[in-house]
Amino acid sequence: MKTYIITFFVIFTIIIISICPAFSRSGPGSESRETEELFDLTLESLLDMDISLATKSKMTLEEAPSVVSVITGDEIRHMGARNLADILRTVPGFDVIRTASFPSHMIKIRGSGDYDSVRVMMNGHTLNIIGSFFEMFPVHTIRRIEIIRGPGSALYGTGAFFGIINIVTREGGDEPSEIGLRIGSYGTVNPYGALSYKNEDFKLYLYADHHSTDGYDGIIESDTTDRFEGLEGVTPGEMTGNGKFYNLQANIAYKNFYLMGMLNADKRNNPVGIVTALVDEDEIRDKYYFGEIGYKGTVSDRGNLMLRMYYERFEMDRFWEIFPEETSEMEIHTGFPPAEGPSGNPLVKTYFIGGEVQADYEFFQGVQLVGGICYEYKNVFDIKSLANHNATGSPLEVGGITYPGLPFQYFHTGWTDISENGNWQDESDRSIFALYAQGVFDLKKLFSLTWGVENLSFTAGMRYDDYDDIGSSVNPRFGIVYAPTEKLRFKTLYGTAFRAPSSDELYIKNNPAWTGNRDLKPEELETLECFVGYDFTENIRSSLTYYKIKTENLIILSGREQKNAGQAESSGLEAEMRMGSGKYKYAYLNFTWQDVKNTTRTTVASEGGESRTQEDYCPGGIPEFYGNIGINYDFFDEHVIANLSLNYVGERERSEEKKWEGENWVRADQREPTKAHTLLNASLTFRNFYRGLEAQISCFNIFDADHRDPDNMLYYDMPEPGRWFMGRVSYAF
């Protein structure tokens, strides 16, 4: 690890020395403080920016009792980010992995996490279904992204397990209206338009786009079919992942009242299917939308009130080609037409309706309390299952004939609705009631401390969540923030979190791989964090965070059933340094070292009756070290802006879990580790040469590095795109 750290610091130091004279100049100073906070965000003003993510009441980054990162809209624009995945992989502690069996990215924070263990929000509204969110969300609409690394269930409930991502979108009047077009590699075309309007107390922001792509054509050398006798030779093959996406956003405000909403719809292929077999006929047709209406206002000079109501809906319609048509005549299948392989079509609709009331009040100088009450109802309905074979794993009667689970036999009725006796999930509903309260005590003000105290505060909070289907959970959090000087600050943080079982984990059935368990309880997490920040100068700032995490009652597969039996522990270091002066001149370095262990210690018996207990082991697919280096610089009086970034992800070991092979106790996964990779990205932006016209050219993975994301089913892992170009032209008016 020392070699990696030294290398990163040497590269960063060379970059800093080469541009240091420019950073000594002060940044723009003629704008108002509000404009500076939202768009300029010099390094000094960044720590003074007000956010509400950490405490649900306004507090600066420096004071916040959490490890918080903020990425501004300008940073996103000038890095030429293709999607949210590009943005988030620059954050310390964030590991972005593309999944194979679903064409989306998964965000792992501090070595752990999946779709349900990271809380994703838009303007404070929780996005309960994220699916392909990290690919689809339009980055043009982002004003800033606020990120908490660490538990947040004490304020936000389930899902705030390893971290929180809050995407703050633009409001009317933030920036001019805009039309634009992005064109890139792999047939990528993305026209978009935004209407921005402000008139005294009224604000209007509307956005629409269409995104189409042919998908990158990576080669799958070996897939699931190679594991079945008679199916060898289907791979290698080229992926086909074309798709179309549609996005609409609205943000309307009048005085203290607001209305916001979003619609995402997609229709695309999934090149590596649901059982990790290379296919060419998978099709995903999902639709997600939400609307929220609310009030945010000041009720006195010391207090604020927030009320909101929302409706959210997700419609899933996915055609899964289990195995490609080339396998139709092989031994695992019988009776299939030559051009048709085993396929299924699960459908489901889900809606959420809820509301929240929150108030904060400063009872006297130095004591601020925030509390709230919220309710949410979830309904999973219109579940259907269509197929051309029996994919339930058990005998199934169709049209008077009983079909076995294996081998796959083609229904004599052809494509058939099997929802009545072979549906993939039960309909369900869930009611959630929650109460939360938190106090922030400014000890410096309370006790009139002056010597050796620039800032000293204590935060204590707790949330109670009650689910009508899985029971209740209570989660506290505590934090001490201490700054002895303007340059030095410390944070010690403790919190717990929970993740409620999903509908799939509770109610999936008729699945040959696994089934749900209605008796599941929430997963539990406990985290301790220690943070130190130091400012070498007002333009060079650094931080170091140590964390230790313990998780229990993790939901794992035991046999074919989901059970609360897993345990894990992890610890790590996150280091960050940032140097900047003004709006467009900045550089950054961050790296993460982490150690993750599965501590479940299950006992496994061999066929001969000998038992062994699993020792604590690395679960695999997790880099021990990864980091980022970046620089942004302007030329010709801010008319040309250059951005260069480097993302390094270290070697990923395979899982050290063991199994019995006859009478030998051996590693279950004996593949070589997933290789380390380094991605160099660059972007050049030309702005304001003619009125509101702006052009940009970006290149990702400049050196065309072969990089892959770990996968347990693909022997050679999931290939990621090579060199990728993207051009953008836009006009603001």
Stockholm file with secondary structure:
# STOCKHOLM 1.0

chainA/1-733         MKTYIITFFVIFTIIIISICPAFSRSGPGSESRETEELFDLTLESLLDMDISLATKSKMTLEEAPSVVSVITGDEIRHMGARNLADILRTVPGFDVIRTASFPSHMIKIRGSGDYDSVRVMMNGHTLNIIGSFFEMFPVHTIRRIEIIRGPGSALYGTGAFFGIINIVTREGGDEPSEIGLRIGSYGTVNPYGALSYKNEDFKLYLYADHHSTDGYDGIIESDTTDRFEGLEGVTPGEMTGNGKFYNLQANIAYKNFYLMGMLNADKRNNPVGIVTALVDEDEIRDKYYFGEIGYKGTVSDRGNLMLRMYYERFEMDRFWEIFPEETSEMEIHTGFPPAEGPSGNPLVKTYFIGGEVQADYEFFQGVQLVGGICYEYKNVFDIKSLANHNATGSPLEVGGITYPGLPFQYFHTGWTDISENGNWQDESDRSIFALYAQGVFDLKKLFSLTWGVENLSFTAGMRYDDYDDIGSSVNPRFGIVYAPTEKLRFKTLYGTAFRAPSSDELYIKNNPAWTGNRDLKPEELETLECFVGYDFTENIRSSLTYYKIKTENLIILSGREQKNAGQAESSGLEAEMRMGSGKYKYAYLNFTWQDVKNTTRTTVASEGGESRTQEDYCPGGIPEFYGNIGINYDFFDEHVIANLSLNYVGERERSEEKKWEGENWVRADQREPTKAHTLLNASLTFRNFYRGLEAQISCFNIFDADHRDPDNMLYYDMPEPGRWFMGRVSYAF
#=GR chainA/1-733 SS CHHHHHHHHHHHHHHHHHHHHHHTSCCCCCSCHHHIIIIICCHHHHHHCEECTTTSSCEETTTCSSEEEEEEHHHHHHHTCSSHHHHHTTSTTEEEEECSSSSSEEEEETTBCCTTSEEEEETTEECSCCTTHHHHSCGGGEEEEEEEESCCHHHHCTTCSSEEEEEEECCTTSSCCEEEEEEETTTEEEEEEEEEEEETTEEEEEEEEEEEECCCCCEECCCGGGGSTTCTTSCSEECCCCEEEEEEEEEEEETTEEEEEEEEEEEECCSBCTTSCBCSCCEEEEEEEEEEEEEEEESSSSEEEEEEEEEEEEEEEEEEESSCGGGTTSTTEESCCTTCCCEEEEEEEEEEEEEEEEEEEEEETTEEEEEEEEEEEEEEEEEEEEESBCCSSSCEEETTEEECSSSEEBCTTSSEECHHHHCSBCCEEEEEEEEEEEEEEEHHHHTTCCTTCSEEEEEEEEEEEEETTTEEEEEEEEEEEEESSSSEEEEEEEEEEEECCCHHHHHBCSCSSCBCCTTCCCEEEEEEEEEEEEEEETTEEEEEEEEEEEEEEEEEEETTEEEEEEEEEEEEEEEEEEEECSSSCEEEEEEEEEEEEECCCCEEECTTSCEEECCSBCCSSCBSEEEEEEEEEEETTTTEEEEEEEEEECCBCCCCCEEEETTEEEESCCSCCBCCEEEEEEEEEEESSSTTEEEEEEEESTTCCCCEECCSSSTTCEECCCSEEEEEEEEEC
#=GC SS_cons         CHHHHHHHHHHHHHHHHHHHHHHTSCCCCCSCHHHIIIIICCHHHHHHCEECTTTSSCEETTTCSSEEEEEEHHHHHHHTCSSHHHHHTTSTTEEEEECSSSSSEEEEETTBCCTTSEEEEETTEECSCCTTHHHHSCGGGEEEEEEEESCCHHHHCTTCSSEEEEEEECCTTSSCCEEEEEEETTTEEEEEEEEEEEETTEEEEEEEEEEEECCCCCEECCCGGGGSTTCTTSCSEECCCCEEEEEEEEEEEETTEEEEEEEEEEEECCSBCTTSCBCSCCEEEEEEEEEEEEEEEESSSSEEEEEEEEEEEEEEEEEEESSCGGGTTSTTEESCCTTCCCEEEEEEEEEEEEEEEEEEEEEETTEEEEEEEEEEEEEEEEEEEEESBCCSSSCEEETTEEECSSSEEBCTTSSEECHHHHCSBCCEEEEEEEEEEEEEEEHHHHTTCCTTCSEEEEEEEEEEEEETTTEEEEEEEEEEEEESSSSEEEEEEEEEEEECCCHHHHHBCSCSSCBCCTTCCCEEEEEEEEEEEEEEETTEEEEEEEEEEEEEEEEEEETTEEEEEEEEEEEEEEEEEEEECSSSCEEEEEEEEEEEEECCCCEEECTTSCEEECCSBCCSSCBSEEEEEEEEEEETTTTEEEEEEEEEECCBCCCCCEEEETTEEEESCCSCCBCCEEEEEEEEEEESSSTTEEEEEEEESTTCCCCEECCSSSTTCEECCCSEEEEEEEEEC
//
